[in-house]
């Protein structure tokens, strides 16, 4: 089968912090894949680093770089010197002058979150933000609470317009997540039953087997609530709850935002929110009094009449028994022997599963619950990695898979009472053995 080609605007992807682990393991291999499906000489990468490194040194250890190597240049500069950014602006202008076409510039920040805003400010003050067709890609976390997120949003908007800003949530770029809207709206069986009249509860789970894996400094500053609930799981919840209209002009970002605005923060923190820490975490973090949660489960409700009184439970944890991310839609039932669960598997084994009741073969009328499954692996040869879609959509100016400033602030609004309550009282922190589910 011939590889489908995509025409794109000539693009320079400027990766600030190109030597980081994320860049080598995810970002650069993703760009290499994009180069396979785009015309030659339309996408170039400029890797920005503080050290004097060659292309070969930077690409050492990158799993796929065959097409990337001839389309890759390096640029050494200080990330704290305004003059270095002015020189970078001149360099980007020179790159445009050597070709017939004007390039769009996508500035990707692969740097620690605490230095993101200072770099954004220098990109603005140097005039890079004002170059024609310039965009900026930002990684989470987008702040640590409502106040810091508001400062980050305000600071970024002083230099970049909202249409220039692309905040990455790679869960939104996963194939099954993208398919969620199509699945629920293009299959009448589910479209007609996607409301409180038929659905009893919604549960979204991101379970991880690994612990913090040497990321103690990061996790001590973050915790499970900030790491996964604030971004990934609340965005998945917004996609499930969003009011989708059958129109090609449908703005998915606005639909997600409207759904987030309808979610009310927990009214009773003790009852609606559970947190725990796996035994051994404190040793790994080298902090014997740490109250950072490695597991959290919270239940929310929506003011949207379509979801009145339907509990929406978001759960995530590290060092649990298995690794998976899935959305469980439990349908109402009049008796125990009814099909009552729809599972949307985000990862691994992406697909959809519906519980059905069937008669067990034999002379008796014994009923047996059996799964009806659709998996991508059984129907498609390969799925693009999330970062491939992230970069391709940024190149094509598609904002639908990126979190807007308003969405970010809404997620922090929902979690703000929890953070404030936890800051005052840690007596509700439970503990669990690695490989098990916390019990409360």
C-alpha positions, -999 to +999 in steps of 0.1 A: +000+000+000+014+034-010+022+058+019-002+087+020+015+120+016+004+153+033+011+187+018+022+211+045+034+247+048+072+250+048+081+248+085+110+253+108+105+234+141+127+251+168+132+227+197+145+245+227+160+219+250+167+194+223+191+173+244+164+162+270+151+127+274+116+136+261+131+151+230+152+120+222+126+094+231+094+109+217+098+141+199+126+135+174+114+100+164+079+116+158+094+142+135+113+114+116+079+097+110+063+129+098+092+134+073+081+101+057+047+115+048+055+151+038+072+165+007+110+169+008+125+201+022+092+213+037+101+205+074+134+213+091+144+210+127+166+235+145+178+220+178+187+246+204+212+237+231+233+255+256+263+232+248+284+231+216+272+198+202+272+184+167+241+169+149+256+134+154+261+140+192+225+152+196+210+124+176+230+097+194+205+073+210+175+085+190+159+053+177+147+067+144+167+094+127+174+083+091+153+111+075+157+135+104+195+137+101+197+156+068+169+179+079+184+188+113+206+217+123+220+228+157+220+262+173+240+270+205+227+298+228+221+308+264+185+305+274+188+335+299+204+361+277+181+385+257+209+391+232+211+354+223+174+355+214+179+385+192+206+366+174+183+336+171+157+359+155+183+370+130+193+334+123+157+324+116+152+354+093+184+343+074+170+307+070+139+323+053+161+343+030+179+312+016+147+296+003+119+307-021+091+302+005+085+318+039+086+293+067+063+291+096+082+289+129+071+265+156+089+271+189+087+239+210+098+242+246+113+210+258+125+225+291+116+223+328+083+240+336+098+264+361+118+282+333+091+281+307+077+316+314+111+333+315+119+318+281+085+328+268+091+364+279+125+365+262+110+351+230+085+380+232+110+407+241+134+396+213+107+399+186+107+362+178+070+360+188+062+387+162+079+369+133+053+360+106+035+326+112+051+319+146+036+294+170+047+282+204+042+246+218+041+243+256+043+211+276+024+205+309+023+212+337+005+245+331+011+258+365+008+241+399-025+256+411-051+281+400-030+311+409+002+300+392-018+289+361-034+323+359+000+340+361+014+316+334-016+323+311-014+360+316+024+361+311+022+340+279-006+361+264+015+393+269+038+380+241+017+355+221-019+356+209-041+327+218-041+314+182-003+312+184-003+290+216-006+252+215-006+236+249+001+199+246-019+172+262-007+141+245-037+121+258-059+141+235-037+131+205-040+093+212-059+075+185-086+062+207-092+096+223-097+111+189-120+083+180-141+089+211-162+116+195-167+096+163-176+065+182-203+082+204-217+104+177-216+082+145-231+051+161-268+057+167-269+030+194-246+051+216-255+086+204-291+081+214-282+068+249-254+092+257-271+109+287-284+105+323-315+086+312-294+056+302-260+060+319-256+053+356-220+063+361-187+073+343-153+062+355-120+072+340-089+054+352-052+057+345-034+029+363+004+026+363+025-004+375+057+017+379+065+039+408+082+073+405+113+056+387+139+081+399+117+112+394+115+121+431+122+158+426+095+161+400+070+140+419+075+157+452+065+190+435+036+174+416+018+144+429-009+124+412-036+151+413-014+176+394+003+150+372-026+132+357-060+144+370-056+181+362-047+176+326-052+142+311-082+128+330-102+160+332-097+164+294-110+129+288-140+137+311-147+168+291-147+148+258-172+123+274-195+150+287-192+175+258-224+184+240-215+176+204-235+190+175-236+171+142-219+200+123-186+203+104-182+237+121-182+220+155-154+235+177-143+206+199-122+229+221-152+251+229-173+220+236-147+207+260-146+240+277-184+242+281-183+207+297-156+217+321-175+248+332-204+226+342-183+204+365-186+215+402-157+211+426-162+185+453-186+198+480-174+173+505-137+167+501-135+139+527-163+119+510-156+127+473-118+126+473-095+098+484-057+099+484-030+075+492+008+069+490+025+036+482+047+022+509+083+028+500+077+061+483+092+081+511+124+061+509+126+067+471+118+104+476+143+106+506+116+124+525+102+105+555+075+130+562+063+134+526+025+137+522+026+136+484-002+114+470+008+087+445-029+076+442-060+098+440-097+090+432-123+118+431-159+119+422-174+150+404-209+160+392-220+181+363-246+209+364-255+201+328-291+187+329-280+159+305-257+145+332-278+154+363-268+131+393-244+110+372-212+104+392-180+110+372-150+093+390-114+100+380-088+077+394-050+074+389-022+059+408+014+046+406+027+012+417-006-004+411-013-040+399-015-032+362-010-005+335-040+007+315-060+038+308-097+034+301-131+050+302-159+029+317-195+038+309-219+019+332-254+017+318-285+016+340-300-019+346-334-032+358-319-065+368-285-081+374-286-101+341-283-072+317-255-057+295-243-028+316-207-018+307-191+000+278-153+002+280-132+026+259-096+015+261-071+043+256-040+023+262-027-004+257-047-025+232-067+005+221-102-003+213-138-007+225-154-034+246-191-040+254-204-065+280-231-087+266-252-113+282-256-146+263-271-180+269-244-205+278-245-236+255-264-265+270-298-276+280-303-250+308-309-213+305-277-203+322-266-168+313-230-158+308-215-123+305-192-122+274-172-093+259-178-080+224-144-063+214-131-041+187-093-034+188-072-013+165-046-040+162-071-063+146-081-038+119-052-015+113-015-021+107-001+007+127-012+037+149+007+070+148+023+080+181+007+108+200+035+132+193+033+126+156-003+139+157+007+167+180+033+181+156+013+175+125-017+193+139+004+222+151+019+224+116-016+225+101-029+250+127-055+226+141-061+236+177-087+208+185-062+185+202-046+213+223-059+227+256-069+264+255-060+289+282-096+288+294-096+250+296-065+251+317-080+276+342-112+256+344-094+224+354-075+242+381-108+258+393-122+223+398-092+211+418-086+243+438-107+234+468-090+200+470-055+215+470-064+240+497-080+214+519-050+191+516-026+220+525-044+224+558-049+187+568-031+155+558-048+131+581-068+115+553-037+102+535-038+064+534-010+039+525-009+009+502+015-019+492+030-016+457+011-038+433-022-035+451-052-012+450-057+012+480-085+004+504-104+031+522 
